[in-house]
Amino acid sequence: MCNKKTLAYIGDVKIDLFDYINKNSSFFKKQYLDIVYDLSNYQIKNQKLKEKLKIDGYSFWEISSIQEKNIYRNSLAFKTIKYLALKDIIEKNKNKNIKIYSADYEIVRNLKEEFNFQNILYFDYKPRLADLIKRKIKITKLFHYLSFIYFFLKNCNFKNSDNIIYTKKKYFIFSHFTHYDIKKFSRKIFYPKQWAHLWELVKKDSNFLQLFIPGKKLKFYFQIDNLLRKEKIADLKSENFLNNIIFFKNFIEVIKNFKAIKSKINYSELDETLKKNEKYKFFYRINKESFFSSFSGFILLQNLLWIIVFENLFKKLPKHDYGIYLFENQPWEKILVKCWRKFNQGELIGYSHTTVNFWHLNYFNNSEYNLSNDFIDSSPDSIALSSEVSKNFLLEQSISKDKLFEVEALRYNWILDKKKNMNKKKLDNKILFLGDYEPGINAKLVDIVNKIKFDLDKLGFEITFKPHPATITKNIDRTINLNYDDIEDLVDDYSYIVSSNSTSAIIETLSCGLNTFLFIDENNFDLSPIRNTQFEKKINFFYNKEELLNKIKNTNKNEIINYYYLDKDLKKWKKKLNIN
């Protein structure tokens, strides 16, 4: 996350940049989306950039990290928005004494060039030379080639033989190997939580395929194969993994296609053109790593692999009435969409299985883009949404209402039972702290826990900390209880939840009626999943230990919100998929 401190002074008045952005977030968000769209239409030698990057039926602009706009994959969006905010401050205060202090060298460099004044100062917490060397390494060919080799080895099936036979089924389900029920897995039952009860309804008439996601315990795909042979999990075989059809020969094909594509995508020309263009050079300079990776490095190599794998898959796949996949607008999904249609499959449904939040920019586009053929060609036939919030966010940006439909939130139907229990529950003195994915934010939460423990002990409160599964939690007080269970298994035991403002788990805790307190990091963007929603007032925000303590002491009731579409009978899903 982009959390480097930046300050602006108008005379003696301090302006905190993140506060300024958060107060004007809709304005800067639109600016950013417009820039991405305008750039796609930028003319290079009488040809639009997006057309120049369309090769063999695939738009390499559409499957770039620039168009993806995923805030969790890179800092492209937030770095740009920081620059736009500083530019806005300068333009509004031209005749005043302005000083800007920033820890982002590229932002400082571009502002100095654009406005031609010297009161923009660069400071850093680390040696600037080391930072520049690190950045230089990231845009070297060798770095990208080695990164791709490692990625390929993690996902490759070394058997190099394809013996999968697909039978004709009504549904094709594509998923990720994550969020499966560990308790059922230990009983040799495969139950993917993303699909939950829908899985039970359709699995007999479905071809099911999932992508292995490396984790702490299973880092390479071949470990999955070993696990399946040993455990003999019902409803789960190696044939159910996309990785099973990623062979070493595909690596050779990728390299061959990479050379061919690079002869058509002239990155040097793109580089020279954009860094000289007055309108776009700031955006290009700030995000040069993403441009290089998308059109000459790792992302390009990765996308070429997915093109090969999906084309090989759909050549053999019989026609299905419906295809359903987890919709997050990632590049590989757009390749899936392209191949699905190329080989004349049925209706394709993208299921938005998590919350759509204000800053989840991978779901957002310029409104003009959402009315274009580019959007139609790269998006599924239908988008299934599990909440009114998600639906409203997409409707706001001119996506056709006919393309969107409501479905039950499959992962969260368990909330219905918890709500019943919560109506009978009295407030107790148990507080659960949720660790954060981002190490810096997590460290600040740990610090607050350690500092507040003594005060809460005196008031008779019992503290438990739940570390984030993807983050190592350090320096926490040894007397504080740790719990690694899923939220679903914990909500009955607590009345108070304390978390960062970026985790979607707070939707679950609020839906169960737990008093929820969100930590706001003043050095970061407000990533709250209820930002700009009708539920924003249901949250207790805090900036420090003192605020948190005061709010806990003055909270005396539980309040339940209705966020997701919930129904154990899955009436909405059944109607859409023609399930009787």
Summary of the structure (lengths in Angstrom):
residues: 580
radius of gyration: 24.9
end to end distance: 45.7
largest distance: 72.8
contacts: 1770
relative contact order: 0.10
helix: 48%
strand: 15%
